[in-house]
Amino acid sequence: MAKRKYTPSLAREMYCFFRGFDDVGAPSMCKFAASIGVTSAELERFRRHKEFDRAYRECCEIKRDYLIDRALSKRFDPTFVKFLLSSEDERDSERENESISLTLTVTE
């Protein structure tokens, strides 16, 4: 299968996927990636694009709200939802703390 290239319409496509999700379970980046024929790692690479990154973050909030709503209505186990949300918070915090290594060579 050929890799799908980033197009600006992917941000909107992802947003629509999350807003219109009505499948069993909760919406996820893995499910969206599979629906468009890419991997989760490829979605992460698409985040280099400002518009896609903004949609990605909005979709994470949509998923968070979805999980919380289902936990409050007892459709999902509240303890498990709490675990999922805390593990996502940890992953986000690790991503924010990642450092970039840069080597400069000065030539005269």
N, C-alpha and C positions, 0 to 999 in steps of 0.2 A: 504494500500500500504506500503510495506517495505521501510525503508529508504535506499537510495543509499549510499554506502560507497565511500569514496574518493579513486580514483585510479590515478596514474600519467598521464594516457592518457586523463583525464578530461581537463587538461590545454590545450592540443593540440585541443581537441574537441571544447572547448570554442573559441579558437583563430580561428579555421576554421568557426565556426558559425558566428562570427563577420565579418570576411573577405569575406565570401560568401553571406552575407545577401542581399536578393533581394525581401523581402516581402514588403507589404504596411507598411508605417511608418518607424520608425528607429529601429535599433537593440538595445536591452536592456538586462540587467542582468535578469530581470523578464521573458522575452521571452526565454532566454537561459535556465533558471532554469526550466521553464515549458516544454521545449523541451526534457529535460533529466529526467523529473519526480521528481524534488526536489523543495524546496522553496528557496526564496531569502536568508532567514536566514541560510539555509544549505550551500549556496554558500559562505556566510560570514565566516562560520566555516571552510570551505575548505581553506580559505586564510591563515590558520596556516602553510600550506605547501608552502615552498619558491617558488617552480616552479609555483604553481597555483596562488599565489599572484602576481608574475611577469606577468603572462598571464592576470590576472584580470586587472591590471593597464594598460597593453598594449591595452586591449579591451576597456577600458574606453577612451583611446586616439583615438582609431578607431571610437568609437561612436561619440566622440566630432568632429572629422574631418568630419564624415558623416553628422552630423547636420549642421556644418558650410558650407559645400559644397552645401547642399540643400537650405540653407538660401541665399547663394550668388547667386544661380541660380533661386531664387524665387519659388522653388518647395515647401518650407516650409516657414511659416511666420517668417521673421527675428526677429521681436520683441519677439515672443514666444520662438524661439531658444535661444535668449539672456537670457530670463527668465530661461529656462531649464538649461543652462550652468551656470548661476550665482547661482542657487539653488544647483547644484551639487558641485560647488566650496565651498559653505558654508558648505555642508554636509561633504566634504572631510576635510575641516579645523577643523570642530568639531571633527571628528574622530581622527585627528592628535593630538588634544589637550586633548583627553580623558586621564584620569589618572588611574593608576592601584593602587589599594589599597592592601597593603601587610602587614600582621601582623606576626611578628616574636616572638616566645616565647623562651626565653633562659632557659634551664634547666641545672642544675649542677649534 
